[in-house]
């Protein structure tokens, strides 16, 4: 079974990307990719998103993520 937990350098790259987007944009992007990603990867990305992204305003438009 492959290691799905990102390394320290991969985690820092994820953090730097997630800091650019509001939380609801990241969660919506993960939801859109739910069929392409494994559940553990989604859960891990969600915890990083909650920790490092800024909460947005739900009345504003969602900023779509690049894959």
FENLIN-V93942 format. One record per residue. N is the residue number from 1. OMEGA is omega in whole degrees, -180 to 180 (none if undefined). NEAR is the number of other C-alpha atoms within 10 Angstrom. D_LAST is the distance of its C-alpha to the last C-alpha in Angstrom with 1 decimal. Layout:
# FENLIN-V93942
<<N:OMEGA:NEAR:D_LAST> <N:OMEGA:NEAR:D_LAST>>
This chain:
# FENLIN-V93942
<<1:-178:3:23.9> <2:178:4:21.1> <3:-178:6:20.5> <4:177:10:17.4> <5:-178:12:18.4> <6:175:14:16.6> <7:-179:10:19.1> <8:180:9:20.4> <9:177:9:18.5> <10:179:10:15.1> <11:180:15:16.1> <12:176:13:17.0> <13:178:12:13.7> <14:179:16:12.0> <15:-177:17:14.9> <16:177:12:14.7> <17:-176:15:11.2> <18:179:22:12.3> <19:-178:16:15.6> <20:-173:14:14.2> <21:171:20:13.3> <22:-175:20:15.9> <23:-176:24:15.9> <24:176:21:15.8> <25:179:21:12.5> <26:-180:24:10.9> <27:177:17:13.0> <28:178:15:12.3> <29:177:17:8.5> <30:178:20:9.6> <31:179:13:12.3> <32:-179:11:10.3> <33:-173:13:8.7> <34:180:13:12.3> <35:-178:9:13.4> <36:-177:10:10.8> <37:176:12:11.3> <38:-176:11:14.8> <39:179:11:16.7> <40:177:11:17.6> <41:177:15:14.1> <42:180:17:13.3> <43:-180:12:16.7> <44:179:14:16.3> <45:179:21:13.1> <46:179:16:15.1> <47:177:11:18.1> <48:179:17:16.5> <49:180:24:15.1> <50:-177:16:18.6> <51:-168:13:20.2> <52:-180:19:18.5> <53:179:20:17.0> <54:175:15:19.5> <55:-180:13:20.6> <56:176:14:20.2> <57:-176:11:22.5> <58:178:11:22.1> <59:178:6:24.0> <60:179:7:21.5> <61:176:10:18.5> <62:177:17:15.1> <63:-174:15:12.8> <64:-179:12:9.4> <65:169:15:6.3> <66:178:5:3.8> <67:none:6:0.0>>
